[in-house]
Amino acid sequence: MTETLSIAFLGLGVMGSPMARHLLSAGHRVTVYNRTASKAEAWLESTANERAVSASTPAEAAAGQDIVISCVGNDQDLAEVLFGENGALDAMTPSSLLIDHTTVSAGMARRVDEAAAMLDIGALDAPVSGGQAGAENGALAIMCGGSEKAMSRAKPVMQAYGKTIIHVGAAGAGQTAKMANQMCIAGVLGGLSEAIRLTQAAGLDTDRTLQAISGGAAQSWQMENRWPTMVEGEFDFGFAIDWMRKDLGYALDEARRLGLSAPVTEMVDKFYAELQEAGAGRQDTSALIKRLPKGNP
């Protein structure tokens, strides 16, 4: 049985909210903070658990906790909750642990690790994949960067909401792995979009075509879960284009830093930029297919 810990959870968005709830279900004491305080209060009401409380600042949430977990939006948001006025890091207890599930740049992850080390605080950059459904079902894939010690302390806690939890390497490695993850997704969705349009233009039954090819080498999570909704033009769920462009920006920056070219990622990122300009930024990344006409069956 997992040891009962005092945990601060910073950020109750579509991912953080169910993740924090899983920590409660695992028996931990959870103090939550959200920039929009009403979301934290609504979360407390929905949990109705005496082990759950809210705090008005990141520092108040982090004070005296065994572990602080952050899951916010981007580099700037993470810097604000950790380093800003009433930030969490300076309020943390020496020898405590910081787990960051935000998708940020590898440089930011290394900055956090260095700042935490100066305070004798362990740190792990641990971005997640699996979307809202994965968070709600406790089945996230978690890519971790940091020390072996931090990883060994964090893994039992992350098992409350993670199915696949892999230590990739030193600080920043988790974020770099997440960049690779997003590059793969972007490329697959580009191919899926073109394949579906080909199928439609040729007059094939899209359901039968999916059955025919999903059992072979083309199979992917995106194919099985997004092909049917892409065919139906349903995009009001999942991972938003705005978020994907943020992540691909980090990936392209890191590729340039390493002297690499990433032409496929650059191309799909430009396609997503077009969709953003057309007002589709909050739609699921599978809306990439909207750029392509159906053709004439």
C-alpha positions, 0 to 999 in steps of 0.5 A: 500500500502506498504511503499516505503523503501530504501533496500540493497540486497546482493547476486544475485544468482538464488534466490536473483536476482528474489527476488530483482526484486520483491522488485523493482516491489513493489515500493522500492528503491533497491541497489544491491551488488554481489561478481561477479560485472558483475552479478550486472551490468547485473541485472541492465540492465535487470531491467532498473529501475531508482530506482535500483543501484549497489554498489561495496562493502557490506558496500557501499550497506548497508550505509543509507538503511532502510533494508539490505537483504542478500541471499548468500551461506553459513556461510562463505559467510554470515560472509564475507558480514556482518563481513568482510572487507567492511562488511555490518553490521558496515555500517548499520544505528542504528534502521535499519533492517537486513533480512537474507535469506541465509540457514546457521547454527542456530549458525551463525543466533544467532551470527548475531542476537547478533552482530546486537543487539549490534548496535541497529539493528533488525535482522531476520533469514529467510531462504526460500523454493520453489526453483528458480520457487518460487522466480521467481513467488513470492511464496516462503515459508519463515521460520523466527526467531527473535524478534516480532518487527523485524518480524512485520517490515520485513513481509510487505517487504517479501510479495513481494516474499513470499507466506507463511511467518511464525514466528517460534520463536527466533533467529535461529528458522528460520534456524532450521525450514529450516533444518526440511524442508530439512530433509523432502525433503531428505526422500521423495525423497528417497522414491520416487526414490524407488517407481518409480523403483518399478513401472518401474520394475513391468512394470506399466505405470508410468503416470497412477501410478502417477495419482493413488497415487498422490490423496491419502496420498502419495501426496507431492510437490516432487511427483507432480513436480519431479516424471515425470522428474525423470522418464525421467531422467531430472535433470538439474534444481531446487535445486542442490545436492551440496546445499542440502548436505550443508543444510543437514550438518547443520541439522545433526550438529544441531541434534547432538548438541541436542542429537538426532539421524537422521538415515534417513537423514544420509543415504540420505546424504551419497547417495548424497555424492556418487552422488557428487563423481560421478560428479552429484553435480550440478544436481537437488536433484531428481537425487537421483534416479540415484543410483538405477538400473531400474531392469527387468520388 
